[in-house]
Amino acid sequence: MDWNRIEGNWKQLRGKVKEQWGKLTDDDLDEIDGNRDQLEGKIQERYGIARDRIRQDIDDWYNRQTW
């Protein structure tokens, strides 16, 4: 997976991230700024999901994106 695509297109993808993880706030998304580790941490904080599960969920989400 090439996470650089996400980082480079973060402003465009924020809406899709928020659709998937609606508990993330705009401030969270500003702070994350495309950083995967921070995204994982914020999802864990907001949803209380295990880190391994979050990684899989993010991978699944990433693979569903159309480029």
C-alpha positions as protocol buffer text, in pm:
chain_id: "A"
residue {
  index: 1
  type: MET
  ca { x: 0 y: 0 z: 0 }
}
residue {
  index: 2
  type: ASP
  ca { x: 125 y: 346 z: -87 }
}
residue {
  index: 3
  type: TRP
  ca { x: 7 y: 569 z: 196 }
}
residue {
  index: 4
  type: ASN
  ca { x: 179 y: 864 z: 25 }
}
residue {
  index: 5
  type: ARG
  ca { x: -130 y: 890 z: -196 }
}
residue {
  index: 6
  type: ILE
  ca { x: -342 y: 955 z: 110 }
}
residue {
  index: 7
  type: GLU
  ca { x: -102 y: 1211 z: 251 }
}
residue {
  index: 8
  type: GLY
  ca { x: -83 y: 1391 z: -82 }
}
residue {
  index: 9
  type: ASN
  ca { x: -461 y: 1397 z: -129 }
}
residue {
  index: 10
  type: TRP
  ca { x: -563 y: 1442 z: 233 }
}
residue {
  index: 11
  type: LYS
  ca { x: -776 y: 1750 z: 174 }
}
residue {
  index: 12
  type: GLN
  ca { x: -979 y: 1567 z: -91 }
}
residue {
  index: 13
  type: LEU
  ca { x: -1007 y: 1245 z: 113 }
}
residue {
  index: 14
  type: ARG
  ca { x: -1110 y: 1402 z: 445 }
}
residue {
  index: 15
  type: GLY
  ca { x: -1477 y: 1365 z: 354 }
}
residue {
  index: 16
  type: LYS
  ca { x: -1437 y: 996 z: 276 }
}
residue {
  index: 17
  type: VAL
  ca { x: -1251 y: 943 z: 602 }
}
residue {
  index: 18
  type: LYS
  ca { x: -1528 y: 1120 z: 791 }
}
residue {
  index: 19
  type: GLU
  ca { x: -1792 y: 907 z: 614 }
}
residue {
  index: 20
  type: GLN
  ca { x: -1614 y: 593 z: 731 }
}
residue {
  index: 21
  type: TRP
  ca { x: -1529 y: 713 z: 1082 }
}
residue {
  index: 22
  type: GLY
  ca { x: -1794 y: 970 z: 1166 }
}
residue {
  index: 23
  type: LYS
  ca { x: -1681 y: 1020 z: 1524 }
}
residue {
  index: 24
  type: LEU
  ca { x: -1367 y: 1195 z: 1401 }
}
residue {
  index: 25
  type: THR
  ca { x: -1402 y: 1571 z: 1424 }
}
residue {
  index: 26
  type: ASP
  ca { x: -1276 y: 1831 z: 1180 }
}
residue {
  index: 27
  type: ASP
  ca { x: -1012 y: 1921 z: 1439 }
}
residue {
  index: 28
  type: ASP
  ca { x: -906 y: 1554 z: 1451 }
}
residue {
  index: 29
  type: LEU
  ca { x: -874 y: 1551 z: 1073 }
}
residue {
  index: 30
  type: ASP
  ca { x: -670 y: 1872 z: 1079 }
}
residue {
  index: 31
  type: GLU
  ca { x: -438 y: 1719 z: 1337 }
}
residue {
  index: 32
  type: ILE
  ca { x: -405 y: 1388 z: 1151 }
}
residue {
  index: 33
  type: ASP
  ca { x: -318 y: 1566 z: 824 }
}
residue {
  index: 34
  type: GLY
  ca { x: -281 y: 1236 z: 638 }
}
residue {
  index: 35
  type: ASN
  ca { x: -54 y: 1069 z: 893 }
}
residue {
  index: 36
  type: ARG
  ca { x: -155 y: 704 z: 924 }
}
residue {
  index: 37
  type: ASP
  ca { x: -25 y: 656 z: 1280 }
}
residue {
  index: 38
  type: GLN
  ca { x: -224 y: 956 z: 1397 }
}
residue {
  index: 39
  type: LEU
  ca { x: -532 y: 830 z: 1211 }
}
residue {
  index: 40
  type: GLU
  ca { x: -501 y: 493 z: 1383 }
}
residue {
  index: 41
  type: GLY
  ca { x: -460 y: 663 z: 1721 }
}
residue {
  index: 42
  type: LYS
  ca { x: -761 y: 889 z: 1678 }
}
residue {
  index: 43
  type: ILE
  ca { x: -982 y: 602 z: 1563 }
}
residue {
  index: 44
  type: GLN
  ca { x: -870 y: 400 z: 1864 }
}
residue {
  index: 45
  type: GLU
  ca { x: -940 y: 695 z: 2094 }
}
residue {
  index: 46
  type: ARG
  ca { x: -1287 y: 765 z: 1951 }
}
residue {
  index: 47
  type: TYR
  ca { x: -1406 y: 407 z: 1900 }
}
residue {
  index: 48
  type: GLY
  ca { x: -1210 y: 200 z: 2154 }
}
residue {
  index: 49
  type: ILE
  ca { x: -1109 y: -56 z: 1891 }
}
residue {
  index: 50
  type: ALA
  ca { x: -792 y: -265 z: 1915 }
}
residue {
  index: 51
  type: ARG
  ca { x: -502 y: -130 z: 1711 }
}
residue {
  index: 52
  type: ASP
  ca { x: -473 y: -449 z: 1500 }
}
residue {
  index: 53
  type: ARG
  ca { x: -838 y: -423 z: 1401 }
}
residue {
  index: 54
  type: ILE
  ca { x: -797 y: -54 z: 1315 }
}
residue {
  index: 55
  type: ARG
  ca { x: -503 y: -132 z: 1087 }
}
residue {
  index: 56
  type: GLN
  ca { x: -714 y: -390 z: 903 }
}
residue {
  index: 57
  type: ASP
  ca { x: -1009 y: -151 z: 879 }
}
residue {
  index: 58
  type: ILE
  ca { x: -787 y: 123 z: 735 }
}
residue {
  index: 59
  type: ASP
  ca { x: -633 y: -121 z: 486 }
}
residue {
  index: 60
  type: ASP
  ca { x: -982 y: -230 z: 379 }
}
residue {
  index: 61
  type: TRP
  ca { x: -1094 y: 132 z: 345 }
}
residue {
  index: 62
  type: TYR
  ca { x: -782 y: 221 z: 145 }
}
residue {
  index: 63
  type: ASN
  ca { x: -835 y: -71 z: -95 }
}
residue {
  index: 64
  type: ARG
  ca { x: -1194 y: 42 z: -162 }
}
residue {
  index: 65
  type: GLN
  ca { x: -1083 y: 387 z: -276 }
}
residue {
  index: 66
  type: THR
  ca { x: -1090 y: 459 z: -646 }
}
residue {
  index: 67
  type: TRP
  ca { x: -785 y: 634 z: -778 }
}
